[in-house]
Amino acid sequence: MPEYIAKRLILMIPLLLGITIICFVVIHLAPGSPTDLQTDLNPQVSAEAKERLKAMYDLDKPLHVQYLLWLKKLALFDLGTSFSSDHRPVVDKVMERIPITIVINVLSLFMIIVIAIPIGVLSAVHRDSLFDKATTVFVFIGFAVPTFWLALLLMILFGVKLNWLPISGLRSIGYGEVSFFAALFDMAKHLLLPVLLSAFGGLAGLSRYMRSNMLEVIKQDYITTARAKGLSERTVIYKHALRNALLPVITILGLSVPGLIGGSVIFETIFAIPGMGQLFYMSVMSRDYPVIMGVLFIGAILTLLGNLIADISYAVADPRIRVK
């Protein structure tokens, strides 16, 4: 297993390089540039000033040269300097915001696992029951309803009409003047809607995958044999069937990590949460290339690590496929 993990970590290097090349090319193909946004609204800026601005940002160089310059900085653990007016290092901007994005994604993934797996198991065990039909309706709603639209509806209901939950930011006014537990409760209220909505789509999908896998497993001969030996139904379902049914679900969880990270852009923008997703959105709007590349690079690392954790969990769940 250690050798397998080491090989996967080494293979991540060329994969990350490929991802950065594609991202670098795509963001430069988008219309507009940082200098256009800074100079177009000022009629007094001359053409020479625009060229000097491009030279300052190295935008006058060929695309492959710009990428090699960025890669050289990356080798020194430097993601560059933001094009925005503050000219702060990209690393500082990302590190300020990445913890809240990781917290939201981890909480969402935890909620998906804790709720979706039991729903899927119960739906399979009680097939065609009222519970199974109700969860099926829930799944169709989860797939059909746009989450950003649902987010706006819940903001209106719980934030405006009922005034139960805050609808923006992470902290209320006077956050620093209350006790630790009051501050923690305040942050939990701010995160409740974003986490629920972030988990909503994955919850619906994973519960269906779990139900389908359980239905397939409980039809196997070894399950029939276990029941014939007189084992309790609880032991048969949760000890023998569940472990095998979890294997494909673990793979799905690993593949869902990119979706959660990408969804952070939507939810953090809607709820004005100062996370990495909101930073990415603002950087795209201002064509802040170094910040865009920094966020995409960190997101790619988190995605690849999520897939690696899924593969390791797969081997732990099924000793037969452990890699030596």
PADO-710285 format. One record per residue (C-alpha): residue number from 1; chain; x, y, z. Coordinates in nm, 3 decimals. Each point is the difference from the previous one (the first is absolute). Layout:
<sites>
(site NUM, "A", (X, Y, Z)),
...
</sites>
This chain:
<sites>
(site 1, "A", (0.000, 0.000, 0.000)),
(site 2, "A", (0.273, 0.261, 0.078)),
(site 3, "A", (0.161, -0.071, -0.339)),
(site 4, "A", (-0.335, 0.041, -0.173)),
(site 5, "A", (-0.061, 0.335, 0.172)),
(site 6, "A", (0.351, 0.118, -0.092)),
(site 7, "A", (-0.054, -0.094, -0.367)),
(site 8, "A", (-0.332, 0.182, -0.007)),
(site 9, "A", (0.157, 0.312, 0.148)),
(site 10, "A", (0.277, -0.008, -0.262)),
(site 11, "A", (-0.253, -0.045, -0.283)),
(site 12, "A", (-0.186, 0.305, 0.127)),
(site 13, "A", (0.289, 0.222, -0.115)),
(site 14, "A", (-0.041, -0.045, -0.380)),
(site 15, "A", (-0.377, 0.000, 0.044)),
(site 16, "A", (0.016, 0.335, 0.179)),
(site 17, "A", (0.223, 0.136, -0.276)),
(site 18, "A", (-0.255, -0.105, -0.261)),
(site 19, "A", (-0.281, 0.163, 0.197)),
(site 20, "A", (0.193, 0.326, 0.037)),
(site 21, "A", (0.080, 0.013, -0.373)),
(site 22, "A", (-0.366, -0.043, -0.094)),
(site 23, "A", (-0.115, 0.256, 0.258)),
(site 24, "A", (0.266, 0.251, -0.103)),
(site 25, "A", (-0.099, -0.022, -0.366)),
(site 26, "A", (-0.374, 0.017, 0.069)),
(site 27, "A", (0.010, 0.308, 0.224)),
(site 28, "A", (0.210, 0.186, -0.259)),
(site 29, "A", (-0.245, -0.093, -0.276)),
(site 30, "A", (-0.285, 0.169, 0.188)),
(site 31, "A", (-0.090, 0.346, -0.135)),
(site 32, "A", (0.142, 0.302, 0.178)),
(site 33, "A", (0.322, 0.049, 0.191)),
(site 34, "A", (0.109, 0.159, 0.330)),
(site 35, "A", (0.130, 0.306, -0.181)),
(site 36, "A", (-0.330, 0.054, -0.186)),
(site 37, "A", (-0.192, 0.011, 0.326)),
(site 38, "A", (0.245, 0.249, 0.147)),
(site 39, "A", (0.028, 0.233, -0.301)),
(site 40, "A", (-0.319, -0.016, -0.211)),
(site 41, "A", (-0.199, 0.220, 0.238)),
(site 42, "A", (0.272, 0.264, 0.003)),
(site 43, "A", (0.011, 0.190, -0.332)),
(site 44, "A", (0.320, 0.178, 0.102)),
(site 45, "A", (0.205, -0.322, -0.002)),
(site 46, "A", (0.219, -0.007, -0.311)),
(site 47, "A", (0.092, -0.301, -0.211)),
(site 48, "A", (0.357, 0.023, 0.132)),
(site 49, "A", (-0.127, -0.019, 0.358)),
(site 50, "A", (-0.200, -0.311, -0.086)),
(site 51, "A", (0.310, -0.164, -0.148)),
(site 52, "A", (0.206, 0.087, 0.309)),
(site 53, "A", (-0.271, -0.154, 0.218)),
(site 54, "A", (0.007, -0.318, -0.207)),
(site 55, "A", (0.379, -0.013, 0.030)),
(site 56, "A", (-0.024, 0.042, 0.378)),
(site 57, "A", (-0.228, -0.304, 0.020)),
(site 58, "A", (0.205, -0.195, -0.262)),
(site 59, "A", (-0.309, -0.013, -0.221)),
(site 60, "A", (0.200, 0.121, -0.300)),
(site 61, "A", (0.193, -0.327, -0.010)),
(site 62, "A", (-0.111, -0.315, -0.192)),
(site 63, "A", (-0.239, -0.227, 0.185)),
(site 64, "A", (0.249, -0.283, 0.047)),
(site 65, "A", (0.254, 0.245, 0.148)),
(site 66, "A", (-0.263, 0.131, 0.242)),
(site 67, "A", (-0.075, -0.357, 0.108)),
(site 68, "A", (0.368, -0.083, 0.051)),
(site 69, "A", (0.042, 0.313, 0.213)),
(site 70, "A", (-0.300, -0.105, 0.210)),
(site 71, "A", (0.136, -0.354, 0.027)),
(site 72, "A", (0.340, 0.132, 0.110)),
(site 73, "A", (-0.167, 0.191, 0.283)),
(site 74, "A", (-0.205, -0.307, 0.091)),
(site 75, "A", (0.319, -0.205, 0.035)),
(site 76, "A", (0.103, 0.252, 0.268)),
(site 77, "A", (-0.343, -0.037, 0.170)),
(site 78, "A", (-0.099, 0.342, -0.128)),
(site 79, "A", (-0.341, 0.035, -0.169)),
(site 80, "A", (0.075, 0.355, -0.108)),
(site 81, "A", (-0.144, 0.338, 0.088)),
(site 82, "A", (-0.360, 0.107, -0.051)),
(site 83, "A", (-0.079, 0.246, -0.280)),
(site 84, "A", (-0.255, 0.173, 0.223)),
(site 85, "A", (0.064, 0.337, 0.162)),
(site 86, "A", (0.133, -0.154, 0.324)),
(site 87, "A", (0.276, -0.195, -0.187)),
(site 88, "A", (0.008, -0.261, 0.275)),
(site 89, "A", (0.167, -0.341, -0.042)),
(site 90, "A", (-0.244, -0.259, -0.133)),
(site 91, "A", (0.103, -0.246, 0.271)),
(site 92, "A", (-0.111, 0.241, 0.271)),
(site 93, "A", (-0.338, 0.054, -0.166)),
(site 94, "A", (-0.063, -0.370, -0.049)),
(site 95, "A", (0.115, -0.101, 0.349)),
(site 96, "A", (-0.233, 0.255, 0.155)),
(site 97, "A", (-0.302, -0.155, -0.169)),
(site 98, "A", (0.075, -0.369, -0.048)),
(site 99, "A", (-0.079, -0.110, 0.360)),
(site 100, "A", (-0.368, 0.099, -0.023)),
(site 101, "A", (-0.034, -0.169, -0.340)),
(site 102, "A", (0.151, -0.321, 0.138)),
(site 103, "A", (-0.230, 0.016, 0.304)),
(site 104, "A", (-0.311, 0.039, -0.217)),
(site 105, "A", (0.106, -0.284, -0.232)),
(site 106, "A", (0.092, -0.236, 0.285)),
(site 107, "A", (-0.328, 0.068, 0.181)),
(site 108, "A", (-0.194, -0.052, -0.325)),
(site 109, "A", (0.179, -0.327, -0.073)),
(site 110, "A", (-0.054, -0.118, 0.358)),
(site 111, "A", (-0.371, 0.083, -0.025)),
(site 112, "A", (-0.027, -0.183, -0.332)),
(site 113, "A", (0.161, -0.314, 0.146)),
(site 114, "A", (-0.193, 0.001, 0.329)),
(site 115, "A", (-0.342, 0.054, -0.162)),
(site 116, "A", (0.024, -0.154, -0.347)),
(site 117, "A", (0.139, -0.340, 0.097)),
(site 118, "A", (-0.272, -0.083, 0.260)),
(site 119, "A", (-0.270, 0.127, -0.240)),
(site 120, "A", (0.135, -0.221, -0.278)),
(site 121, "A", (0.025, -0.306, 0.224)),
(site 122, "A", (-0.351, 0.040, 0.142)),
(site 123, "A", (-0.145, 0.060, -0.346)),
(site 124, "A", (0.157, -0.321, -0.127)),
(site 125, "A", (-0.098, -0.210, 0.303)),
(site 126, "A", (-0.357, 0.134, -0.009)),
(site 127, "A", (-0.035, 0.005, -0.375)),
(site 128, "A", (-0.328, 0.144, -0.139)),
(site 129, "A", (-0.106, 0.112, 0.347)),
(site 130, "A", (-0.136, 0.346, 0.076)),
(site 131, "A", (0.345, 0.104, 0.121)),
(site 132, "A", (0.160, -0.119, -0.325)),
(site 133, "A", (-0.254, 0.189, -0.211)),
(site 134, "A", (0.041, 0.316, 0.207)),
(site 135, "A", (0.378, -0.006, -0.035)),
(site 136, "A", (-0.037, -0.060, -0.373)),
(site 137, "A", (-0.205, 0.318, -0.027)),
(site 138, "A", (0.265, 0.180, 0.205)),
(site 139, "A", (0.270, -0.121, -0.238)),
(site 140, "A", (-0.186, 0.123, -0.308)),
(site 141, "A", (-0.046, 0.338, 0.166)),
(site 142, "A", (0.367, 0.009, 0.092)),
(site 143, "A", (0.104, -0.063, -0.358)),
(site 144, "A", (-0.257, 0.232, -0.157)),
(site 145, "A", (0.011, 0.312, 0.220)),
(site 146, "A", (0.284, 0.246, -0.078)),
(site 147, "A", (0.182, 0.048, 0.329)),
(site 148, "A", (0.071, 0.370, -0.058)),
(site 149, "A", (-0.375, 0.059, -0.047)),
(site 150, "A", (-0.077, -0.203, 0.311)),
(site 151, "A", (0.262, 0.203, 0.189)),
(site 152, "A", (-0.179, 0.324, -0.087)),
(site 153, "A", (-0.337, -0.144, 0.109)),
(site 154, "A", (0.140, -0.120, 0.334)),
(site 155, "A", (0.167, 0.336, 0.056)),
(site 156, "A", (-0.334, 0.172, -0.049)),
(site 157, "A", (-0.184, -0.248, 0.224)),
(site 158, "A", (0.242, -0.046, 0.292)),
(site 159, "A", (0.186, 0.328, -0.024)),
(site 160, "A", (-0.260, 0.257, -0.105)),
(site 161, "A", (-0.345, -0.140, 0.085)),
(site 162, "A", (0.072, -0.201, 0.315)),
(site 163, "A", (0.325, 0.176, 0.098)),
(site 164, "A", (0.138, -0.325, 0.142)),
(site 165, "A", (0.334, -0.015, -0.181)),
(site 166, "A", (0.248, 0.256, -0.133)),
(site 167, "A", (0.030, 0.008, -0.377)),
(site 168, "A", (0.348, 0.141, -0.056)),
(site 169, "A", (0.349, -0.006, 0.142)),
(site 170, "A", (0.146, -0.212, 0.278)),
(site 171, "A", (-0.046, 0.217, 0.305)),
(site 172, "A", (-0.257, 0.237, 0.144)),
(site 173, "A", (0.064, 0.351, 0.124)),
(site 174, "A", (0.159, -0.011, 0.344)),
(site 175, "A", (0.149, -0.345, -0.064)),
(site 176, "A", (0.317, 0.078, 0.194)),
(site 177, "A", (-0.186, 0.118, 0.311)),
(site 178, "A", (-0.179, -0.327, 0.083)),
(site 179, "A", (0.118, -0.321, 0.166)),
(site 180, "A", (0.174, -0.278, -0.190)),
(site 181, "A", (-0.307, -0.227, -0.014)),
(site 182, "A", (-0.226, 0.288, -0.104)),
(site 183, "A", (0.244, 0.087, -0.278)),
(site 184, "A", (0.013, -0.366, -0.106)),
(site 185, "A", (-0.380, -0.018, -0.008)),
(site 186, "A", (-0.013, 0.319, -0.202)),
(site 187, "A", (0.239, -0.141, -0.261)),
(site 188, "A", (-0.197, -0.327, -0.009)),
(site 189, "A", (-0.317, 0.197, -0.084)),
(site 190, "A", (0.182, 0.176, -0.283)),
(site 191, "A", (0.132, -0.331, -0.139)),
(site 192, "A", (-0.320, -0.201, 0.032)),
(site 193, "A", (-0.162, 0.099, -0.330)),
(site 194, "A", (0.321, -0.012, -0.210)),
(site 195, "A", (0.092, -0.344, 0.132)),
(site 196, "A", (-0.350, -0.141, -0.046)),
(site 197, "A", (-0.026, 0.130, -0.355)),
(site 198, "A", (0.350, -0.113, -0.087)),
(site 199, "A", (-0.088, -0.353, 0.115)),
(site 200, "A", (-0.349, -0.006, -0.153)),
(site 201, "A", (0.086, -0.122, -0.351)),
(site 202, "A", (0.262, -0.250, 0.115)),
(site 203, "A", (-0.236, -0.131, 0.267)),
(site 204, "A", (-0.264, -0.087, -0.257)),
(site 205, "A", (0.242, -0.166, -0.239)),
(site 206, "A", (0.196, -0.202, 0.255)),
(site 207, "A", (-0.313, -0.138, 0.165)),
(site 208, "A", (-0.107, -0.141, -0.339)),
(site 209, "A", (0.340, -0.155, -0.059)),
(site 210, "A", (-0.010, -0.154, 0.345)),
(site 211, "A", (-0.350, -0.140, -0.056)),
(site 212, "A", (0.098, -0.148, -0.336)),
(site 213, "A", (0.315, -0.162, 0.139)),
(site 214, "A", (-0.183, -0.144, 0.301)),
(site 215, "A", (-0.272, -0.150, -0.220)),
(site 216, "A", (0.270, -0.167, -0.207)),
(site 217, "A", (0.191, -0.132, 0.300)),
(site 218, "A", (-0.293, -0.142, 0.196)),
(site 219, "A", (-0.086, -0.218, -0.301)),
(site 220, "A", (0.339, -0.174, 0.017)),
(site 221, "A", (0.031, -0.363, 0.106)),
(site 222, "A", (0.221, 0.072, 0.301)),
(site 223, "A", (-0.276, 0.220, 0.147)),
(site 224, "A", (-0.247, -0.285, -0.042)),
(site 225, "A", (0.253, -0.234, 0.165)),
(site 226, "A", (0.046, 0.240, 0.292)),
(site 227, "A", (-0.375, 0.009, 0.056)),
(site 228, "A", (-0.021, -0.378, -0.026)),
(site 229, "A", (0.258, -0.030, 0.278)),
(site 230, "A", (-0.240, 0.179, 0.231)),
(site 231, "A", (0.177, 0.335, 0.022)),
(site 232, "A", (-0.217, 0.291, 0.098)),
(site 233, "A", (-0.122, 0.230, -0.277)),
(site 234, "A", (0.189, 0.289, 0.158)),
(site 235, "A", (0.327, -0.196, -0.013)),
(site 236, "A", (-0.061, -0.108, -0.359)),
(site 237, "A", (-0.078, 0.352, -0.120)),
(site 238, "A", (0.246, 0.212, 0.197)),
(site 239, "A", (0.293, -0.240, 0.031)),
(site 240, "A", (0.000, -0.200, -0.322)),
(site 241, "A", (-0.199, 0.193, -0.259)),
(site 242, "A", (0.081, 0.360, 0.090)),
(site 243, "A", (0.378, -0.034, -0.020)),
(site 244, "A", (-0.013, -0.135, -0.355)),
(site 245, "A", (-0.262, 0.251, -0.107)),
(site 246, "A", (0.220, 0.285, 0.120)),
(site 247, "A", (0.279, -0.069, -0.250)),
(site 248, "A", (-0.153, 0.178, -0.303)),
(site 249, "A", (-0.130, 0.276, 0.228)),
(site 250, "A", (0.353, 0.078, 0.117)),
(site 251, "A", (0.099, 0.056, -0.362)),
(site 252, "A", (-0.298, 0.231, -0.051)),
(site 253, "A", (0.099, 0.198, 0.309)),
(site 254, "A", (0.350, 0.050, -0.139)),
(site 255, "A", (-0.144, 0.125, -0.330)),
(site 256, "A", (-0.239, 0.235, 0.183)),
(site 257, "A", (0.285, 0.205, 0.150)),
(site 258, "A", (0.049, 0.215, -0.316)),
(site 259, "A", (-0.373, 0.074, -0.005)),
(site 260, "A", (0.004, 0.117, 0.361)),
(site 261, "A", (0.301, 0.224, -0.060)),
(site 262, "A", (-0.155, 0.139, -0.318)),
(site 263, "A", (-0.331, 0.055, 0.179)),
(site 264, "A", (0.181, 0.219, 0.253)),
(site 265, "A", (0.019, 0.272, -0.265)),
(site 266, "A", (-0.381, 0.015, -0.018)),
(site 267, "A", (-0.083, -0.026, 0.369)),
(site 268, "A", (0.275, 0.226, 0.126)),
(site 269, "A", (-0.103, 0.265, -0.253)),
(site 270, "A", (-0.371, -0.026, 0.083)),
(site 271, "A", (0.052, 0.004, 0.377)),
(site 272, "A", (0.293, 0.248, -0.011)),
(site 273, "A", (0.229, -0.245, 0.179)),
(site 274, "A", (0.365, 0.105, -0.017)),
(site 275, "A", (0.129, -0.331, -0.125)),
(site 276, "A", (0.209, -0.121, -0.290)),
(site 277, "A", (-0.303, -0.027, -0.229)),
(site 278, "A", (-0.093, 0.366, 0.046)),
(site 279, "A", (0.363, 0.100, -0.054)),
(site 280, "A", (0.004, -0.198, -0.324)),
(site 281, "A", (-0.320, 0.168, -0.124)),
(site 282, "A", (0.129, 0.350, 0.074)),
(site 283, "A", (0.334, -0.081, -0.163)),
(site 284, "A", (-0.170, -0.124, -0.316)),
(site 285, "A", (-0.209, 0.316, -0.019)),
(site 286, "A", (0.312, 0.216, 0.032)),
(site 287, "A", (0.219, -0.227, -0.220)),
(site 288, "A", (0.248, -0.041, 0.285)),
(site 289, "A", (0.198, -0.279, -0.167)),
(site 290, "A", (0.243, -0.083, 0.286)),
(site 291, "A", (-0.283, -0.040, 0.252)),
(site 292, "A", (-0.206, -0.207, -0.246)),
(site 293, "A", (0.293, -0.233, -0.061)),
(site 294, "A", (0.075, -0.020, 0.372)),
(site 295, "A", (-0.357, -0.097, 0.089)),
(site 296, "A", (-0.018, -0.254, -0.285)),
(site 297, "A", (0.333, -0.151, 0.102)),
(site 298, "A", (-0.102, -0.039, 0.365)),
(site 299, "A", (-0.339, -0.138, -0.109)),
(site 300, "A", (0.173, -0.255, -0.222)),
(site 301, "A", (0.220, -0.113, 0.290)),
(site 302, "A", (-0.304, -0.041, 0.228)),
(site 303, "A", (-0.182, -0.196, -0.271)),
(site 304, "A", (0.289, -0.238, -0.060)),
(site 305, "A", (0.048, -0.052, 0.374)),
(site 306, "A", (-0.373, -0.072, 0.033)),
(site 307, "A", (0.026, -0.267, -0.269)),
(site 308, "A", (0.307, -0.147, 0.168)),
(site 309, "A", (-0.185, -0.021, 0.333)),
(site 310, "A", (-0.289, -0.172, -0.181)),
(site 311, "A", (0.237, -0.261, -0.146)),
(site 312, "A", (0.157, -0.065, 0.340)),
(site 313, "A", (-0.345, -0.032, 0.158)),
(site 314, "A", (-0.094, -0.245, -0.276)),
(site 315, "A", (0.293, -0.222, 0.091)),
(site 316, "A", (-0.082, 0.024, 0.372)),
(site 317, "A", (-0.363, -0.097, -0.062)),
(site 318, "A", (0.094, -0.303, -0.208)),
(site 319, "A", (0.322, -0.179, 0.108)),
(site 320, "A", (-0.008, -0.206, -0.322)),
(site 321, "A", (0.108, 0.297, -0.210)),
(site 322, "A", (0.264, 0.147, 0.227)),
(site 323, "A", (0.309, 0.102, -0.189)),
(site 324, "A", (0.330, -0.115, 0.145)),
</sites>
